[in-house]
Amino acid sequence: MLKINDLNPTNGGRVDGISPASGWVYGVYNAAGALVCQGVIYAVDYTAPLVTAPAAVEFWCDDISAVYNNDSKLEDGNRQILCR
């Protein structure tokens, strides 16, 4: 049996989420419940986030220094620019 000490250690060998930088400890147990071996497992997600803009927004500002803590909508002719 495989047990992983992750976000939900009660579900055995299923990895639940991204691990901390130090990883999660796992153990392999025999039928009698004795620990056979153990180690550290790392779970990472390299998938890029998906950003979907509303249809009315044509451009997303990413100049943090100009829009830091300033939610605003800029009008430029027929375009709307959403800054977050």
PDB file with SEQRES, HELIX, SHEET and CRYST1 records, atoms N, CA, C and O in Angstrom:
SEQRES   1 A   84  MET LEU LYS ILE ASN ASP LEU ASN PRO THR ASN GLY GLY          
SEQRES   2 A   84  ARG VAL ASP GLY ILE SER PRO ALA SER GLY TRP VAL TYR          
SEQRES   3 A   84  GLY VAL TYR ASN ALA ALA GLY ALA LEU VAL CYS GLN GLY          
SEQRES   4 A   84  VAL ILE TYR ALA VAL ASP TYR THR ALA PRO LEU VAL THR          
SEQRES   5 A   84  ALA PRO ALA ALA VAL GLU PHE TRP CYS ASP ASP ILE SER          
SEQRES   6 A   84  ALA VAL TYR ASN ASN ASP SER LYS LEU GLU ASP GLY ASN          
SEQRES   7 A   84  ARG GLN ILE LEU CYS ARG                                      
HELIX    1 AA1 PRO A    9  ASN A   11  5                                   3    
HELIX    2 AA2 ILE A   64  VAL A   67  1                                   4    
SHEET    1 AA1 3 LEU A   2  ILE A   4  0                                        
SHEET    2 AA1 3 TRP A  24  TYR A  29 -1                                        
SHEET    3 AA1 3 LEU A  35  ILE A  41 -1                                        
SHEET    1 AA2 3 PHE A  59  CYS A  61  0                                        
SHEET    2 AA2 3 ARG A  79  CYS A  83  1                                        
SHEET    3 AA2 3 SER A  72  ASP A  76 -1                                        
CRYST1    1.000    1.000    1.000  90.00  90.00  90.00 P 1           1          
ATOM      1  N   MET A   1       0.840  -1.164   0.000  1.00  0.00           N  
ATOM      2  CA  MET A   1       0.000   0.000   0.000  1.00  0.00           C  
ATOM      3  C   MET A   1       0.893   1.238   0.000  1.00  0.00           C  
ATOM      4  O   MET A   1       1.935   1.272   0.654  1.00  0.00           O  
ATOM      5  N   LEU A   2       0.466   2.241  -0.740  1.00  0.00           N  
ATOM      6  CA  LEU A   2       1.186   3.513  -0.826  1.00  0.00           C  
ATOM      7  C   LEU A   2       0.387   4.577  -0.100  1.00  0.00           C  
ATOM      8  O   LEU A   2      -0.816   4.707  -0.323  1.00  0.00           O  
ATOM      9  N   LYS A   3       1.043   5.344   0.769  1.00  0.00           N  
ATOM     10  CA  LYS A   3       0.413   6.470   1.461  1.00  0.00           C  
ATOM     11  C   LYS A   3       1.262   7.702   1.233  1.00  0.00           C  
ATOM     12  O   LYS A   3       2.485   7.658   1.371  1.00  0.00           O  
ATOM     13  N   ILE A   4       0.608   8.813   0.880  1.00  0.00           N  
ATOM     14  CA  ILE A   4       1.301  10.075   0.647  1.00  0.00           C  
ATOM     15  C   ILE A   4       0.776  11.095   1.648  1.00  0.00           C  
ATOM     16  O   ILE A   4      -0.434  11.281   1.769  1.00  0.00           O  
ATOM     17  N   ASN A   5       1.664  11.744   2.354  1.00  0.00           N  
ATOM     18  CA  ASN A   5       1.284  12.752   3.340  1.00  0.00           C  
ATOM     19  C   ASN A   5       1.113  14.103   2.637  1.00  0.00           C  
ATOM     20  O   ASN A   5       1.953  14.995   2.758  1.00  0.00           O  
ATOM     21  N   ASP A   6      -0.008  14.232   1.892  1.00  0.00           N  
ATOM     22  CA  ASP A   6      -0.263  15.453   1.111  1.00  0.00           C  
ATOM     23  C   ASP A   6      -1.482  16.173   1.665  1.00  0.00           C  
ATOM     24  O   ASP A   6      -1.749  16.083   2.863  1.00  0.00           O  
ATOM     25  N   LEU A   7      -2.228  16.883   0.829  1.00  0.00           N  
ATOM     26  CA  LEU A   7      -3.394  17.641   1.293  1.00  0.00           C  
ATOM     27  C   LEU A   7      -4.476  16.749   1.896  1.00  0.00           C  
ATOM     28  O   LEU A   7      -5.227  17.188   2.767  1.00  0.00           O  
ATOM     29  N   ASN A   8      -4.561  15.499   1.438  1.00  0.00           N  
ATOM     30  CA  ASN A   8      -5.535  14.544   1.962  1.00  0.00           C  
ATOM     31  C   ASN A   8      -4.842  13.194   2.139  1.00  0.00           C  
ATOM     32  O   ASN A   8      -4.952  12.336   1.264  1.00  0.00           O  
ATOM     33  N   PRO A   9      -4.135  12.987   3.242  1.00  0.00           N  
ATOM     34  CA  PRO A   9      -3.384  11.747   3.418  1.00  0.00           C  
ATOM     35  C   PRO A   9      -4.256  10.508   3.598  1.00  0.00           C  
ATOM     36  O   PRO A   9      -3.736   9.392   3.584  1.00  0.00           O  
ATOM     37  N   THR A  10      -5.567  10.672   3.768  1.00  0.00           N  
ATOM     38  CA  THR A  10      -6.437   9.516   3.977  1.00  0.00           C  
ATOM     39  C   THR A  10      -6.802   8.784   2.689  1.00  0.00           C  
ATOM     40  O   THR A  10      -7.365   7.691   2.753  1.00  0.00           O  
ATOM     41  N   ASN A  11      -6.495   9.359   1.512  1.00  0.00           N  
ATOM     42  CA  ASN A  11      -6.872   8.688   0.261  1.00  0.00           C  
ATOM     43  C   ASN A  11      -5.717   7.912  -0.366  1.00  0.00           C  
ATOM     44  O   ASN A  11      -5.711   7.687  -1.577  1.00  0.00           O  
ATOM     45  N   GLY A  12      -4.753   7.506   0.434  1.00  0.00           N  
ATOM     46  CA  GLY A  12      -3.710   6.604  -0.034  1.00  0.00           C  
ATOM     47  C   GLY A  12      -2.749   7.228  -1.022  1.00  0.00           C  
ATOM     48  O   GLY A  12      -2.152   8.269  -0.748  1.00  0.00           O  
ATOM     49  N   GLY A  13      -2.595   6.577  -2.199  1.00  0.00           N  
ATOM     50  CA  GLY A  13      -1.586   6.956  -3.171  1.00  0.00           C  
ATOM     51  C   GLY A  13      -1.978   8.016  -4.162  1.00  0.00           C  
ATOM     52  O   GLY A  13      -1.302   8.177  -5.179  1.00  0.00           O  
ATOM     53  N   ARG A  14      -3.038   8.744  -3.912  1.00  0.00           N  
ATOM     54  CA  ARG A  14      -3.446   9.816  -4.836  1.00  0.00           C  
ATOM     55  C   ARG A  14      -2.803  11.127  -4.409  1.00  0.00           C  
ATOM     56  O   ARG A  14      -2.912  11.535  -3.253  1.00  0.00           O  
ATOM     57  N   VAL A  15      -2.124  11.791  -5.359  1.00  0.00           N  
ATOM     58  CA  VAL A  15      -1.499  13.091  -5.089  1.00  0.00           C  
ATOM     59  C   VAL A  15      -2.569  14.176  -5.205  1.00  0.00           C  
ATOM     60  O   VAL A  15      -3.260  14.281  -6.219  1.00  0.00           O  
ATOM     61  N   ASP A  16      -2.691  14.975  -4.153  1.00  0.00           N  
ATOM     62  CA  ASP A  16      -3.735  16.009  -4.105  1.00  0.00           C  
ATOM     63  C   ASP A  16      -3.103  17.392  -4.178  1.00  0.00           C  
ATOM     64  O   ASP A  16      -2.782  17.978  -3.143  1.00  0.00           O  
ATOM     65  N   GLY A  17      -2.921  17.915  -5.365  1.00  0.00           N  
ATOM     66  CA  GLY A  17      -2.421  19.270  -5.526  1.00  0.00           C  
ATOM     67  C   GLY A  17      -0.919  19.350  -5.671  1.00  0.00           C  
ATOM     68  O   GLY A  17      -0.218  18.340  -5.720  1.00  0.00           O  
ATOM     69  N   ILE A  18      -0.448  20.577  -5.736  1.00  0.00           N  
ATOM     70  CA  ILE A  18       0.970  20.864  -5.912  1.00  0.00           C  
ATOM     71  C   ILE A  18       1.647  20.803  -4.552  1.00  0.00           C  
ATOM     72  O   ILE A  18       1.132  21.336  -3.568  1.00  0.00           O  
ATOM     73  N   SER A  19       2.798  20.155  -4.502  1.00  0.00           N  
ATOM     74  CA  SER A  19       3.509  19.997  -3.237  1.00  0.00           C  
ATOM     75  C   SER A  19       4.230  21.283  -2.846  1.00  0.00           C  
ATOM     76  O   SER A  19       4.503  22.130  -3.697  1.00  0.00           O  
ATOM     77  N   PRO A  20       4.538  21.428  -1.557  1.00  0.00           N  
ATOM     78  CA  PRO A  20       5.398  22.537  -1.154  1.00  0.00           C  
ATOM     79  C   PRO A  20       6.806  22.318  -1.701  1.00  0.00           C  
ATOM     80  O   PRO A  20       7.106  21.242  -2.218  1.00  0.00           O  
ATOM     81  N   ALA A  21       7.648  23.299  -1.595  1.00  0.00           N  
ATOM     82  CA  ALA A  21       9.012  23.185  -2.130  1.00  0.00           C  
ATOM     83  C   ALA A  21       9.771  22.015  -1.509  1.00  0.00           C  
ATOM     84  O   ALA A  21      10.644  21.431  -2.152  1.00  0.00           O  
ATOM     85  N   SER A  22       9.448  21.675  -0.280  1.00  0.00           N  
ATOM     86  CA  SER A  22      10.130  20.567   0.398  1.00  0.00           C  
ATOM     87  C   SER A  22       9.573  19.207  -0.003  1.00  0.00           C  
ATOM     88  O   SER A  22      10.133  18.180   0.379  1.00  0.00           O  
ATOM     89  N   GLY A  23       8.483  19.181  -0.764  1.00  0.00           N  
ATOM     90  CA  GLY A  23       7.875  17.932  -1.210  1.00  0.00           C  
ATOM     91  C   GLY A  23       6.978  17.323  -0.149  1.00  0.00           C  
ATOM     92  O   GLY A  23       6.808  17.887   0.932  1.00  0.00           O  
ATOM     93  N   TRP A  24       6.398  16.153  -0.468  1.00  0.00           N  
ATOM     94  CA  TRP A  24       5.586  15.396   0.469  1.00  0.00           C  
ATOM     95  C   TRP A  24       6.259  14.061   0.728  1.00  0.00           C  
ATOM     96  O   TRP A  24       6.846  13.460  -0.172  1.00  0.00           O  
ATOM     97  N   VAL A  25       6.167  13.609   1.961  1.00  0.00           N  
ATOM     98  CA  VAL A  25       6.730  12.316   2.332  1.00  0.00           C  
ATOM     99  C   VAL A  25       5.731  11.231   1.944  1.00  0.00           C  
ATOM    100  O   VAL A  25       4.529  11.376   2.164  1.00  0.00           O  
ATOM    101  N   TYR A  26       6.231  10.154   1.373  1.00  0.00           N  
ATOM    102  CA  TYR A  26       5.380   9.008   1.062  1.00  0.00           C  
ATOM    103  C   TYR A  26       5.973   7.771   1.710  1.00  0.00           C  
ATOM    104  O   TYR A  26       7.159   7.732   2.037  1.00  0.00           O  
ATOM    105  N   GLY A  27       5.142   6.769   1.890  1.00  0.00           N  
ATOM    106  CA  GLY A  27       5.593   5.495   2.437  1.00  0.00           C  
ATOM    107  C   GLY A  27       4.946   4.345   1.704  1.00  0.00           C  
ATOM    108  O   GLY A  27       3.798   4.436   1.270  1.00  0.00           O  
ATOM    109  N   VAL A  28       5.686   3.263   1.569  1.00  0.00           N  
ATOM    110  CA  VAL A  28       5.168   2.030   0.993  1.00  0.00           C  
ATOM    111  C   VAL A  28       5.094   1.020   2.139  1.00  0.00           C  
ATOM    112  O   VAL A  28       6.079   0.775   2.835  1.00  0.00           O  
ATOM    113  N   TYR A  29       3.895   0.437   2.320  1.00  0.00           N  
ATOM    114  CA  TYR A  29       3.638  -0.473   3.428  1.00  0.00           C  
ATOM    115  C   TYR A  29       3.283  -1.855   2.897  1.00  0.00           C  
ATOM    116  O   TYR A  29       2.651  -1.975   1.847  1.00  0.00           O  
ATOM    117  N   ASN A  30       3.688  -2.903   3.620  1.00  0.00           N  
ATOM    118  CA  ASN A  30       3.320  -4.260   3.216  1.00  0.00           C  
ATOM    119  C   ASN A  30       1.925  -4.590   3.739  1.00  0.00           C  
ATOM    120  O   ASN A  30       1.286  -3.755   4.380  1.00  0.00           O  
ATOM    121  N   ALA A  31       1.450  -5.812   3.463  1.00  0.00           N  
ATOM    122  CA  ALA A  31       0.093  -6.209   3.844  1.00  0.00           C  
ATOM    123  C   ALA A  31      -0.122  -6.192   5.358  1.00  0.00           C  
ATOM    124  O   ALA A  31      -1.250  -6.016   5.820  1.00  0.00           O  
ATOM    125  N   ALA A  32       0.933  -6.371   6.119  1.00  0.00           N  
ATOM    126  CA  ALA A  32       0.829  -6.355   7.579  1.00  0.00           C  
ATOM    127  C   ALA A  32       0.847  -4.932   8.137  1.00  0.00           C  
ATOM    128  O   ALA A  32       0.674  -4.742   9.341  1.00  0.00           O  
ATOM    129  N   GLY A  33       1.055  -3.926   7.273  1.00  0.00           N  
ATOM    130  CA  GLY A  33       1.077  -2.540   7.710  1.00  0.00           C  
ATOM    131  C   GLY A  33       2.439  -2.032   8.102  1.00  0.00           C  
ATOM    132  O   GLY A  33       2.556  -0.921   8.621  1.00  0.00           O  
ATOM    133  N   ALA A  34       3.490  -2.826   7.865  1.00  0.00           N  
ATOM    134  CA  ALA A  34       4.848  -2.405   8.205  1.00  0.00           C  
ATOM    135  C   ALA A  34       5.430  -1.560   7.066  1.00  0.00           C  
ATOM    136  O   ALA A  34       5.233  -1.858   5.888  1.00  0.00           O  
ATOM    137  N   LEU A  35       6.142  -0.512   7.442  1.00  0.00           N  
ATOM    138  CA  LEU A  35       6.774   0.366   6.456  1.00  0.00           C  
ATOM    139  C   LEU A  35       7.905  -0.373   5.754  1.00  0.00           C  
ATOM    140  O   LEU A  35       8.817  -0.885   6.403  1.00  0.00           O  
ATOM    141  N   VAL A  36       7.843  -0.425   4.427  1.00  0.00           N  
ATOM    142  CA  VAL A  36       8.873  -1.092   3.620  1.00  0.00           C  
ATOM    143  C   VAL A  36       9.918  -0.081   3.172  1.00  0.00           C  
ATOM    144  O   VAL A  36      11.117  -0.338   3.278  1.00  0.00           O  
ATOM    145  N   CYS A  37       9.471   1.066   2.673  1.00  0.00           N  
ATOM    146  CA  CYS A  37      10.390   2.136   2.277  1.00  0.00           C  
ATOM    147  C   CYS A  37       9.639   3.455   2.289  1.00  0.00           C  
ATOM    148  O   CYS A  37       8.409   3.486   2.317  1.00  0.00           O  
ATOM    149  N   GLN A  38      10.393   4.539   2.268  1.00  0.00           N  
ATOM    150  CA  GLN A  38       9.790   5.863   2.250  1.00  0.00           C  
ATOM    151  C   GLN A  38      10.659   6.807   1.441  1.00  0.00           C  
ATOM    152  O   GLN A  38      11.812   6.497   1.143  1.00  0.00           O  
ATOM    153  N   GLY A  39      10.111   7.949   1.088  1.00  0.00           N  
ATOM    154  CA  GLY A  39      10.859   8.936   0.329  1.00  0.00           C  
ATOM    155  C   GLY A  39      10.092  10.238   0.252  1.00  0.00           C  
ATOM    156  O   GLY A  39       9.132  10.449   0.993  1.00  0.00           O  
ATOM    157  N   VAL A  40      10.515  11.105  -0.642  1.00  0.00           N  
ATOM    158  CA  VAL A  40       9.877  12.396  -0.845  1.00  0.00           C  
ATOM    159  C   VAL A  40       9.412  12.466  -2.295  1.00  0.00           C  
ATOM    160  O   VAL A  40      10.144  12.104  -3.215  1.00  0.00           O  
ATOM    161  N   ILE A  41       8.187  12.936  -2.479  1.00  0.00           N  
ATOM    162  CA  ILE A  41       7.640  13.097  -3.826  1.00  0.00           C  
ATOM    163  C   ILE A  41       7.330  14.582  -4.044  1.00  0.00           C  
ATOM    164  O   ILE A  41       6.843  15.269  -3.147  1.00  0.00           O  
ATOM    165  N   TYR A  42       7.623  15.055  -5.255  1.00  0.00           N  
ATOM    166  CA  TYR A  42       7.371  16.450  -5.621  1.00  0.00           C  
ATOM    167  C   TYR A  42       6.307  16.476  -6.711  1.00  0.00           C  
ATOM    168  O   TYR A  42       6.424  15.773  -7.715  1.00  0.00           O  
ATOM    169  N   ALA A  43       5.277  17.282  -6.514  1.00  0.00           N  
ATOM    170  CA  ALA A  43       4.232  17.446  -7.520  1.00  0.00           C  
ATOM    171  C   ALA A  43       4.246  18.902  -7.969  1.00  0.00           C  
ATOM    172  O   ALA A  43       4.037  19.808  -7.162  1.00  0.00           O  
ATOM    173  N   VAL A  44       4.492  19.126  -9.260  1.00  0.00           N  
ATOM    174  CA  VAL A  44       4.563  20.480  -9.802  1.00  0.00           C  
ATOM    175  C   VAL A  44       3.609  20.592 -10.994  1.00  0.00           C  
ATOM    176  O   VAL A  44       3.219  19.588 -11.588  1.00  0.00           O  
ATOM    177  N   ASP A  45       3.251  21.803 -11.323  1.00  0.00           N  
ATOM    178  CA  ASP A  45       2.380  22.071 -12.467  1.00  0.00           C  
ATOM    179  C   ASP A  45       3.067  23.095 -13.352  1.00  0.00           C  
ATOM    180  O   ASP A  45       3.219  24.254 -12.965  1.00  0.00           O  
ATOM    181  N   TYR A  46       3.482  22.674 -14.540  1.00  0.00           N  
ATOM    182  CA  TYR A  46       4.153  23.572 -15.478  1.00  0.00           C  
ATOM    183  C   TYR A  46       3.200  24.106 -16.546  1.00  0.00           C  
ATOM    184  O   TYR A  46       3.636  24.743 -17.505  1.00  0.00           O  
ATOM    185  N   THR A  47       1.904  23.849 -16.384  1.00  0.00           N  
ATOM    186  CA  THR A  47       0.923  24.320 -17.350  1.00  0.00           C  
ATOM    187  C   THR A  47       0.746  25.830 -17.196  1.00  0.00           C  
ATOM    188  O   THR A  47       0.521  26.323 -16.090  1.00  0.00           O  
ATOM    189  N   ALA A  48       0.845  26.551 -18.287  1.00  0.00           N  
ATOM    190  CA  ALA A  48       0.660  28.002 -18.246  1.00  0.00           C  
ATOM    191  C   ALA A  48      -0.790  28.331 -17.930  1.00  0.00           C  
ATOM    192  O   ALA A  48      -1.691  27.618 -18.370  1.00  0.00           O  
ATOM    193  N   PRO A  49      -1.033  29.403 -17.170  1.00  0.00           N  
ATOM    194  CA  PRO A  49      -2.416  29.777 -16.888  1.00  0.00           C  
ATOM    195  C   PRO A  49      -3.134  30.232 -18.156  1.00  0.00           C  
ATOM    196  O   PRO A  49      -2.515  30.769 -19.075  1.00  0.00           O  
ATOM    197  N   LEU A  50      -4.420  30.014 -18.191  1.00  0.00           N  
ATOM    198  CA  LEU A  50      -5.242  30.414 -19.328  1.00  0.00           C  
ATOM    199  C   LEU A  50      -6.020  31.660 -18.932  1.00  0.00           C  
ATOM    200  O   LEU A  50      -6.788  31.635 -17.971  1.00  0.00           O  
ATOM    201  N   VAL A  51      -5.826  32.742 -19.664  1.00  0.00           N  
ATOM    202  CA  VAL A  51      -6.526  34.000 -19.401  1.00  0.00           C  
ATOM    203  C   VAL A  51      -7.510  34.227 -20.530  1.00  0.00           C  
ATOM    204  O   VAL A  51      -7.138  34.252 -21.703  1.00  0.00           O  
ATOM    205  N   THR A  52      -8.770  34.393 -20.162  1.00  0.00           N  
ATOM    206  CA  THR A  52      -9.813  34.651 -21.149  1.00  0.00           C  
ATOM    207  C   THR A  52     -10.373  36.045 -20.898  1.00  0.00           C  
ATOM    208  O   THR A  52     -10.977  36.299 -19.856  1.00  0.00           O  
ATOM    209  N   ALA A  53     -10.172  36.939 -21.845  1.00  0.00           N  
ATOM    210  CA  ALA A  53     -10.652  38.316 -21.714  1.00  0.00           C  
ATOM    211  C   ALA A  53     -12.115  38.391 -22.146  1.00  0.00           C  
ATOM    212  O   ALA A  53     -12.535  37.671 -23.053  1.00  0.00           O  
ATOM    213  N   PRO A  54     -12.886  39.259 -21.500  1.00  0.00           N  
ATOM    214  CA  PRO A  54     -14.254  39.484 -21.982  1.00  0.00           C  
ATOM    215  C   PRO A  54     -14.233  39.989 -23.428  1.00  0.00           C  
ATOM    216  O   PRO A  54     -13.245  40.577 -23.867  1.00  0.00           O  
ATOM    217  N   ALA A  55     -15.311  39.763 -24.159  1.00  0.00           N  
ATOM    218  CA  ALA A  55     -15.360  40.118 -25.587  1.00  0.00           C  
ATOM    219  C   ALA A  55     -15.120  41.600 -25.834  1.00  0.00           C  
ATOM    220  O   ALA A  55     -14.575  41.965 -26.876  1.00  0.00           O  
ATOM    221  N   ALA A  56     -15.515  42.466 -24.899  1.00  0.00           N  
ATOM    222  CA  ALA A  56     -15.392  43.907 -25.114  1.00  0.00           C  
ATOM    223  C   ALA A  56     -13.962  44.416 -24.894  1.00  0.00           C  
ATOM    224  O   ALA A  56     -13.666  45.564 -25.226  1.00  0.00           O  
ATOM    225  N   VAL A  57     -13.085  43.595 -24.350  1.00  0.00           N  
ATOM    226  CA  VAL A  57     -11.714  44.018 -24.056  1.00  0.00           C  
ATOM    227  C   VAL A  57     -10.794  43.528 -25.164  1.00  0.00           C  
ATOM    228  O   VAL A  57     -10.765  42.337 -25.477  1.00  0.00           O  
ATOM    229  N   GLU A  58     -10.043  44.452 -25.756  1.00  0.00           N  
ATOM    230  CA  GLU A  58      -9.152  44.092 -26.846  1.00  0.00           C  
ATOM    231  C   GLU A  58      -7.701  44.006 -26.418  1.00  0.00           C  
ATOM    232  O   GLU A  58      -6.881  43.441 -27.141  1.00  0.00           O  
ATOM    233  N   PHE A  59      -7.369  44.545 -25.278  1.00  0.00           N  
ATOM    234  CA  PHE A  59      -5.969  44.609 -24.860  1.00  0.00           C  
ATOM    235  C   PHE A  59      -5.912  44.522 -23.344  1.00  0.00           C  
ATOM    236  O   PHE A  59      -6.722  45.147 -22.659  1.00  0.00           O  
ATOM    237  N   TRP A  60      -4.974  43.764 -22.816  1.00  0.00           N  
ATOM    238  CA  TRP A  60      -4.779  43.654 -21.363  1.00  0.00           C  
ATOM    239  C   TRP A  60      -3.491  44.349 -20.989  1.00  0.00           C  
ATOM    240  O   TRP A  60      -2.441  44.050 -21.558  1.00  0.00           O  
ATOM    241  N   CYS A  61      -3.548  45.269 -20.044  1.00  0.00           N  
ATOM    242  CA  CYS A  61      -2.340  45.950 -19.553  1.00  0.00           C  
ATOM    243  C   CYS A  61      -1.588  45.022 -18.612  1.00  0.00           C  
ATOM    244  O   CYS A  61      -2.203  44.367 -17.770  1.00  0.00           O  
ATOM    245  N   ASP A  62      -0.292  44.955 -18.740  1.00  0.00           N  
ATOM    246  CA  ASP A  62       0.489  44.203 -17.764  1.00  0.00           C  
ATOM    247  C   ASP A  62       1.647  45.039 -17.237  1.00  0.00           C  
ATOM    248  O   ASP A  62       2.619  44.500 -16.708  1.00  0.00           O  
ATOM    249  N   ASP A  63       1.543  46.354 -17.381  1.00  0.00           N  
ATOM    250  CA  ASP A  63       2.534  47.266 -16.842  1.00  0.00           C  
ATOM    251  C   ASP A  63       2.178  47.529 -15.380  1.00  0.00           C  
ATOM    252  O   ASP A  63       1.465  48.483 -15.069  1.00  0.00           O  
ATOM    253  N   ILE A  64       2.676  46.684 -14.496  1.00  0.00           N  
ATOM    254  CA  ILE A  64       2.277  46.705 -13.095  1.00  0.00           C  
ATOM    255  C   ILE A  64       2.567  48.052 -12.445  1.00  0.00           C  
ATOM    256  O   ILE A  64       1.758  48.528 -11.648  1.00  0.00           O  
ATOM    257  N   SER A  65       3.678  48.671 -12.757  1.00  0.00           N  
ATOM    258  CA  SER A  65       4.022  49.935 -12.106  1.00  0.00           C  
ATOM    259  C   SER A  65       3.022  51.036 -12.434  1.00  0.00           C  
ATOM    260  O   SER A  65       2.845  51.955 -11.633  1.00  0.00           O  
ATOM    261  N   ALA A  66       2.365  50.970 -13.583  1.00  0.00           N  
ATOM    262  CA  ALA A  66       1.414  52.005 -13.978  1.00  0.00           C  
ATOM    263  C   ALA A  66       0.015  51.748 -13.428  1.00  0.00           C  
ATOM    264  O   ALA A  66      -0.758  52.690 -13.253  1.00  0.00           O  
ATOM    265  N   VAL A  67      -0.324  50.490 -13.154  1.00  0.00           N  
ATOM    266  CA  VAL A  67      -1.692  50.167 -12.759  1.00  0.00           C  
ATOM    267  C   VAL A  67      -1.774  49.467 -11.407  1.00  0.00           C  
ATOM    268  O   VAL A  67      -2.825  48.921 -11.073  1.00  0.00           O  
ATOM    269  N   TYR A  68      -0.728  49.464 -10.640  1.00  0.00           N  
ATOM    270  CA  TYR A  68      -0.699  48.774  -9.356  1.00  0.00           C  
ATOM    271  C   TYR A  68      -1.823  49.273  -8.445  1.00  0.00           C  
ATOM    272  O   TYR A  68      -1.933  50.470  -8.180  1.00  0.00           O  
ATOM    273  N   ASN A  69      -2.655  48.339  -7.971  1.00  0.00           N  
ATOM    274  CA  ASN A  69      -3.797  48.639  -7.098  1.00  0.00           C  
ATOM    275  C   ASN A  69      -4.719  49.709  -7.677  1.00  0.00           C  
ATOM    276  O   ASN A  69      -5.264  50.525  -6.933  1.00  0.00           O  
ATOM    277  N   ASN A  70      -4.894  49.712  -8.988  1.00  0.00           N  
ATOM    278  CA  ASN A  70      -5.724  50.725  -9.632  1.00  0.00           C  
ATOM    279  C   ASN A  70      -6.580  50.043 -10.708  1.00  0.00           C  
ATOM    280  O   ASN A  70      -6.229  50.045 -11.887  1.00  0.00           O  
ATOM    281  N   ASP A  71      -7.716  49.457 -10.278  1.00  0.00           N  
ATOM    282  CA  ASP A  71      -8.632  48.863 -11.256  1.00  0.00           C  
ATOM    283  C   ASP A  71      -9.267  49.982 -12.063  1.00  0.00           C  
ATOM    284  O   ASP A  71      -9.902  50.870 -11.494  1.00  0.00           O  
ATOM    285  N   SER A  72      -9.107  49.953 -13.364  1.00  0.00           N  
ATOM    286  CA  SER A  72      -9.687  51.008 -14.182  1.00  0.00           C  
ATOM    287  C   SER A  72      -9.950  50.495 -15.586  1.00  0.00           C  
ATOM    288  O   SER A  72      -9.402  49.476 -16.007  1.00  0.00           O  
ATOM    289  N   LYS A  73     -10.788  51.210 -16.293  1.00  0.00           N  
ATOM    290  CA  LYS A  73     -11.080  50.903 -17.682  1.00  0.00           C  
ATOM    291  C   LYS A  73     -10.761  52.156 -18.478  1.00  0.00           C  
ATOM    292  O   LYS A  73     -11.287  53.229 -18.183  1.00  0.00           O  
ATOM    293  N   LEU A  74      -9.921  52.034 -19.469  1.00  0.00           N  
ATOM    294  CA  LEU A  74      -9.545  53.177 -20.288  1.00  0.00           C  
ATOM    295  C   LEU A  74     -10.299  53.117 -21.608  1.00  0.00           C  
ATOM    296  O   LEU A  74     -10.455  52.042 -22.187  1.00  0.00           O  
ATOM    297  N   GLU A  75     -10.756  54.236 -22.073  1.00  0.00           N  
ATOM    298  CA  GLU A  75     -11.432  54.330 -23.369  1.00  0.00           C  
ATOM    299  C   GLU A  75     -10.463  54.945 -24.372  1.00  0.00           C  
ATOM    300  O   GLU A  75      -9.851  55.977 -24.096  1.00  0.00           O  
ATOM    301  N   ASP A  76     -10.325  54.320 -25.521  1.00  0.00           N  
ATOM    302  CA  ASP A  76      -9.446  54.824 -26.564  1.00  0.00           C  
ATOM    303  C   ASP A  76     -10.189  54.665 -27.891  1.00  0.00           C  
ATOM    304  O   ASP A  76     -10.028  53.662 -28.586  1.00  0.00           O  
ATOM    305  N   GLY A  77     -10.990  55.650 -28.230  1.00  0.00           N  
ATOM    306  CA  GLY A  77     -11.776  55.544 -29.462  1.00  0.00           C  
ATOM    307  C   GLY A  77     -12.800  54.436 -29.323  1.00  0.00           C  
ATOM    308  O   GLY A  77     -13.667  54.491 -28.451  1.00  0.00           O  
ATOM    309  N   ASN A  78     -12.704  53.424 -30.186  1.00  0.00           N  
ATOM    310  CA  ASN A  78     -13.635  52.302 -30.144  1.00  0.00           C  
ATOM    311  C   ASN A  78     -13.124  51.143 -29.294  1.00  0.00           C  
ATOM    312  O   ASN A  78     -13.805  50.127 -29.159  1.00  0.00           O  
ATOM    313  N   ARG A  79     -11.929  51.287 -28.720  1.00  0.00           N  
ATOM    314  CA  ARG A  79     -11.346  50.198 -27.933  1.00  0.00           C  
ATOM    315  C   ARG A  79     -11.517  50.453 -26.450  1.00  0.00           C  
ATOM    316  O   ARG A  79     -11.530  51.599 -26.000  1.00  0.00           O  
ATOM    317  N   GLN A  80     -11.646  49.378 -25.699  1.00  0.00           N  
ATOM    318  CA  GLN A  80     -11.609  49.449 -24.242  1.00  0.00           C  
ATOM    319  C   GLN A  80     -10.354  48.722 -23.793  1.00  0.00           C  
ATOM    320  O   GLN A  80     -10.042  47.645 -24.301  1.00  0.00           O  
ATOM    321  N   ILE A  81      -9.644  49.293 -22.861  1.00  0.00           N  
ATOM    322  CA  ILE A  81      -8.420  48.691 -22.333  1.00  0.00           C  
ATOM    323  C   ILE A  81      -8.660  48.439 -20.855  1.00  0.00           C  
ATOM    324  O   ILE A  81      -8.882  49.382 -20.095  1.00  0.00           O  
ATOM    325  N   LEU A  82      -8.620  47.192 -20.443  1.00  0.00           N  
ATOM    326  CA  LEU A  82      -8.851  46.827 -19.057  1.00  0.00           C  
ATOM    327  C   LEU A  82      -7.521  46.681 -18.346  1.00  0.00           C  
ATOM    328  O   LEU A  82      -6.682  45.878 -18.755  1.00  0.00           O  
ATOM    329  N   CYS A  83      -7.323  47.445 -17.291  1.00  0.00           N  
ATOM    330  CA  CYS A  83      -6.082  47.396 -16.518  1.00  0.00           C  
ATOM    331  C   CYS A  83      -6.375  46.853 -15.133  1.00  0.00           C  
ATOM    332  O   CYS A  83      -7.277  47.331 -14.444  1.00  0.00           O  
ATOM    333  N   ARG A  84      -5.623  45.871 -14.739  1.00  0.00           N  
ATOM    334  CA  ARG A  84      -5.760  45.304 -13.389  1.00  0.00           C  
ATOM    335  C   ARG A  84      -4.418  45.181 -12.751  1.00  0.00           C  
ATOM    336  O   ARG A  84      -4.316  44.725 -11.612  1.00  0.00           O  
TER     337      ARG A  84                                                      
END                                                                             
